[in-house]
Every structure is written in structure tokens, then in C-alpha cells.
Amino acid sequence: MRPLVEQNAENRSEVPSARSLSTGDSGDERGDAVLDPVSPPLPDHLQGLAEQARNYVAAASSANTRKAYASDWKHFSAWCRWQGLSVLPPDPQVVGLYITACASGSSTGAPTQADKTMGVATIERRLSSLCWNYAQRGGERLDRKDRHIATVMAGIRNRHAAPPRQKEAILPEDLIAMLETLDRGSLRGLRDRAMLLLGFAGGLRRSEITGLDLGRDQSEDGRGWIEITDKGVLVTLRGKTGWREVEVGRGSSDATCPLVALDTWIRFARLAKGPLFRRVTGRGKDVGPDRLNDQEVARLVKKAVLAAGVRSDLPETERGQLFAGHSLRAGLASSAEVDERHVQKQLGHASAEMTRRYQRRRDRFRVNLTKAAGL
């Protein structure tokens, strides 16, 4: 392979724009690259199957994942453009330089723009995004085991890796205080109340909360649905590892019962079909047809935490960073005093070890190997 500095001049005219190569702009987000771009056009009678194949490719990953991969490819393409490098065909040396730039805080490439140093997890995600995008474009694939990538990535991990920063758990007393800050007389307040209670009691991810429908097969972008019974709410979810059912029972009080909160929201919002949690419009008096974005769950949690004075011993900016949508899942795992297996099932974890990561109040020294060894 010729040195990169010798390739720069001739590559400048060959470098496609970041816009033309971004996943969203090229159509790959829907899976257009399932067909080899250099293959001859398909016969007319196969066009319908090709369209179905694109839809299946799109369904293989979540909308958030495809959006992130599109954004990562656009960032990489822009960096290559600024450096005078070509994004195609895949070159491990170019990718190795790119992840180095990400780790060192110079990945923007533009001389007039400042960039922030990326964490190891973000760089890992960027690398996975590039592999996925190259695979969708047919032809050669990116070999992430190549020494130009693997060795650099190993060095980045050794130099920059840090323990994961977990979001704080929202405990029951915190949740009750947060609910008191919501307006019981407004549709937005009723909706937010139902979201917080269902998210906490079900141990749901934010995308699982906003992805729910009122019934089965009621929307194309739905990730599950609810069934309300006398004893509670049965939530059916399509998660990362397949379908699972979550039972959310009645609460001990109407004020903190997820079932009551859901029933109240549905009744006053006059919902009959489609997305469960929707945007409230018209100065809070009307409910629109559009599903809430999952980011709204994180914003709701942060807003309610600040309004309720949770962790008031800390500055407001720090408090806002400690809590997010995952704080609801961590809150259930940390508060439910039942057999660990039930919590694991509720959260949809494949292993007990993953569940323990969510348990902020777990007694880590319950098993004392020091004493067991005779010391």
C-alpha cells in the first residue's frame, strides 16, 4: 500500500461528499445496499421482492441504531473529505487514523472547528458503524482485525478506558416526589405521570415506553402493546433479544398505581388505537397522532428530578447529568425486595450479572471470601 501522503493529491478529486455517502441520503438506512451496487439492474418482476428485501434489512436493526450509524458514516465521510482521503474502498489504515483522531480530539478535520475527545465506548460504536456501512455498500468489507485498526484500538483502550459511569437510580421516595411536581389537571401531566409509573414498575427502557401501542398490530413503528386487566397491565415488548412479556401489577395506592395512571391518561386523552404516549398539542388541550420520541423520557426524568429537589445536595447541572431514562430501570432493580430472578426477568436480562449492575443498593459484601478463607 502506498503511503497516504502520496495518495492525497489524486484522492482529492475522487472523494465523494459526506452528504452523498451518508446513510440517510444514499437510501441505505432502508437497506438499499442489500443489492450489489455494481450488479446489473434486476428484471421488473423481481423489483417487488427487492423492495421487500430492503424492508427486511431495515427491520434487522432499530430506527435509533440506523440513525446512529448514518450519523457516524456522515462524520467519517466529512473527516475523510477534510483530509483529502477517499472513503472507498475500505482502507484499514485510513480507519486507523480516523479512530486515532477521535481519541485525540481532532476528528472534525476542519481547521476552524474544535472537537471533543471521544470516549472508548463511542469510538467502539463508530468502528462498528463503519463496518456495518461498508458491508451495506457491497464489495470489500472492512477488516477490523487488521493491525492498523486492532493495534490502535487496543492502545486506545489501554490509554483512555475508564470505569462505566452509571446513572443514579430513582428510588420510590424520589419517584413519589417527582409525581407531585406534575399537573394532575392537564393532559401533559396525566401522560407524564403514566410514563414515569409504567417505566419504573415495568423496568422499561425509554424506547420501550414510547414504542408501546394500545393494542397489537396497530402501528408500523410500534415496539409492543399493553393489555389492561383487573390485576394489572400485561406489556408485550419486542426487545433486543426478541419478544418478552412484562407484568405490571396494581399498586398499593391509587396515587402511585401504574394501572390507574394509564387508565386515567387513556380515558381523558380519548385514545382508542395506535401509539400509547403521544404529543400533547394546542397549549396542552389536544392530543396529536404522533408518537413521542424516546428522548422525551430522558427529558421528563431530568425535569422532574430537578423540580422535586432529588439530590438537592448537588449543583443543578450535576444533578441533571446523574439522572436519565435508565434511572427508572435502575430504580426498580434497586428497590424491589424480591428474589433476584424476578427482577432479572422483569428487566429482560440474559444474566444475573447484568441485573446486579442495576442494583445500586445491593450488599456487595454479603459473601465475604476473606472470612470464608479463615482470615
N, C-alpha and C positions, 0 to 999 in steps of 0.2 A: 504494500500500500504506500503510495506517495505521501510525503509529509503534507499536512493540512495547509501549511503556508503556501505551498506551490499550487494547491487546488483553488485557493480563494479567488484569484482573478477570474479564472474561467467559470467558476461556480456562480459568481455574482449574477450573471445573465440567466442562469438556469434556476435560480432559487425562486420557487413559487411564493406568492404572498401568503401570509398567515391566514388571511380570510379564505382564500381558495382552498386551503388544505384543512381548515378546521372541520371537525366532525359535523357540526351543525350545518355549515354551508355546503359541504360536499354531499350531504344526504346520508352519510354513514351512520348517523345516530339511529336511523331506521333500519340499518343493515343493508344498504345498497351494495356494499363491498362483498357481500356473500358470493357475488359473481365476479370472476376474474376480470379486471378492467381491460386486459388485453385479449380476452376471448372474443370470438365473433358474436354478433347480435343473435339473440335467441329467436327461434321461429315464433310467429304470432300465437300459435296455440299453446306455447309454454309461458307466455307473459303472465298469465294469471297465477301459475304456480310460482313464478319468480317473485311476484308481489306477496304471496303467502309466505314464501321463504324469508323475505325481508321482515315481515311482521313477526315471524318466529324468532329471528335473530334479535329483533328489538326487545322481544319479551324475555330473552335469556338473561337480561340484567335489568335492574330497576332504573326508573327515569332519573333518579338522583345520580346513580353511577354513570349513566351515559352522559349526563350533563357535566359531571366532573371530568370524565375522560375527554370530552370535547374541549373543555376549558384548558386542560393540560396540554392537549395537542396544539391548541392555538398559541399557548405560551411558548412551547418548544419551537414551533414554526417561526414565531416572531424573533426568538433568540437566534435561530439559525440565520434568519434574514439579516439581522444586525451584524452578525459575524461573517457574513458572506459565504455561508456554508449551505449545502443542499440537504434537504430532509430526506430525499430519496436518491438512491436506495438506502436501506438502513445501514448505518456505519457505526459499529461499536465505539470507535474512537471519538466520534462526534458526540455520541450519547454520554461517554465517559467525561468529556469536557463539560457537557451540559450539567450533569449532576454535580460536578465539581463547582461550577458557577452557582448552582442552587445552594450548596453547602457554605460557600464563601460569601454569599450575599451579592453576587454580581450577575444574576441570571436574567435581569431585564435586558442587558446588552446595549440599551440606548445610552449614549454618553451623558445625556441631560437628565436622566431619571435615576433616582436612588431605589435600591431594592433591599428587602429584608432577608436575613439569613433564614433558610427553611429548616424545620426540624427533620429528624431522621424519618419519622413516620410519613411526613409529607413527601419527602424525596422518594421513599419506597413506593408511595402511591403514584407519583409521577412516572417512575420507571415502569410500573405495571400498566399505566395508561399508555405509554409509548409502545409497549409490547402488544397490547390489545389493538391499538390503532394501526400498527404495521400489519398485524395479522388480518385486519379487516380490509386492507388495501391490496391483498393478494401478493403474489410474487414472493420475494425473500422475506424471512422473518428475522426479527431482532434476537440475537443470541445474548441473553443477559448473563450467561456463564462465561462469555468472552473475557479475557483478562483485563481489557480496557474498561470494562464495566464492573466485573465481580471484584477485582482487587481494589478499585477506587471505592466501591460501595462498602467493602469491608473496612477500609480506612476511615470512611465517614462514620460508620457505626462506632468504631473504637474511639474516635476523637469526640464525637458530638452526642452519642447516645446518652439519654438521661432517663431516670425512672418515670413511668407514666404519671401524669397529673390527673387525678380523678376529680370529678365534680362532687361537691358535697351532697349528702343525702338530705332530702326534705323529710323530716320526721313528722309524725302525726300532729304534734302540737304546733309545728310550723305550718302544716297544711291548713289546720283549723284557723290559724291567724290569717293566712293568705285568703281563705274563703270569705272572711269577714270584711275584706277590703273591696269585694266585688259588689256591684249594684244589683240587688235582688229584684229591682223593679224594671230592669232593662233587658232586652233580648241578648245583648252582648254579655251582660253579667250572668244570665242563665246559661248561655253557651259556655262561657269560660269556666263556670262552676262545674258543669258536667264534664268538660275536658280534663280538668285537674283531678276530679274524683275518680273518673274512669281510668285515667292514665296511671294514677297511684295504685288503686286497688287491683288493676289488671297487670301492673308491672309492664306497661306497654312502651314501646319506642314511639318517638314523636311521629314518625311516618306511619306507624300502625294506628295511631289515634286519628290522624286526619284522613287516612285511607279507608276508613270504615263507611259502609253504606247501611241504609235502614233494613235492607233485605238482600237476599242472594241474587247475583247476576243483574244488578240494577245499574251498573255503570262500567264503562270500559277501563277506567283507570282505578277502579276500586281494588283495595288490598284485603278486603274481608267484609263481614257484616255482623249485625247483632240480632239476637233473639231475646226478647224480654219475657220472662216468666214470673210467676208469683214469688219464687225463691231467689231470683237474681237475674243476671244478664249472661247469656252464653255468647262469647265473642269468638268468631271463627276467623282466623288470620292466615294470610299467605306470607310466610316469613322467608328468611334466608335459606332455611333447610327444608322448606315445604310447608304444608298446611298443618296448623295446630289449633286446638280449642282451648280457650281460657274461660274459666268460670269466675264470675264476679258476683259474690253473694250480697244479700241485703246487709245494710249497715245496722248498727245498734241504735242509731238515731236518725230521724228523717233529715236533720240538718247536715249530716255527713254521709248520707246513703247515696252511692252511685246510681242505684236504680231510681230513686226518687228524683235525683238531679237530671238524669237522662229523660225520664218521663215528662218532667216539667218543661225541659227545653223543647222536646219534640212537639208537645201539645201547644205551647204558646207560639212556637215558630211555624206551626201548621205544616209539618213535614209529613209527606206520605211516601216518597220514593226518592232514591238517589243518595247523594252524599249526606252523611250524618252531620258533620260540622262544616258550616258554610259561612261565607262572609255576611256580615250584618251591614246593611246599607241604609240610605235615607235618614241620616242622623240617628241611627240606632233603632229605627222603627220598622225596617223591612229586612227580610232575609233573601239574599240573592241565590241564584242557582249554582254558583261556583264553589268548588271545594276549597277549603283553607289550605294554604301552603304549610308544610310541616315546620317551617321556620317560625310560624306564628306560635307554636307550642313553646319554643325556647323563649321567645319574646314575652309571652304571657307569664312564664315561670319567673323570669328576671324581674318583670314589672311588679308582680305580686309579692315577691320576696322583698323588694325594696320598700313597697308600700306597707308591708306587715312588720317591718323592722327586724327581719330574721338576720341573725349575726350582726346586730347593731354595734357590736364592739369593734367592727372593722370599718374602714372608709367605704363610702358608697361604691367607688369604682372597683375596689377589690371584691366587694360583695357581689357585684354584678358578674364578675368573672368566675366566681366559685359555683354558681348555680346555672343549670341549663335543663333541657328536656330530660336528660338521663338522670337528673336528680330525683325524678319521680320513681323510676325503676329502682334506684339505689335506696330510696326511702322505704319501699315495700320490703326489699331484701333485708334491710337493717332492722325493721320494726316488727315483722311478723314472727311471733314466738311459736313456731310450729316446727315440725321435722323439716330439715333442710331439703329433703327430696321434694316436698310440696312447693317450696319456693323455687327450686330448680325447674320444676315442671311449669310453673306459672310464668317464669321469665323465658322459657323456651331454650334453656341452655343445654348443651350436649354433655357437659361435665359439671361435677360439683365444684371443681376448682374455679371455673368461671363464675359460678354463683357466689363463691366466697369473696371474689374481688368486689362484689357489690355490697357486701355486708360491712358497713363502716363501724358497727358497734360489736363486731364478733370478738370473742375472747380468744386472742391469738395464742395465749399461753395455757389453754385448757389442757393440752397434752404437754407435759413437762419432761422432755427427754433427759434433761440434766439430772433430775431426781431419779428418773427411771434407771439411769445408768449407775446410780449409787453415790452420787455426789451431793 
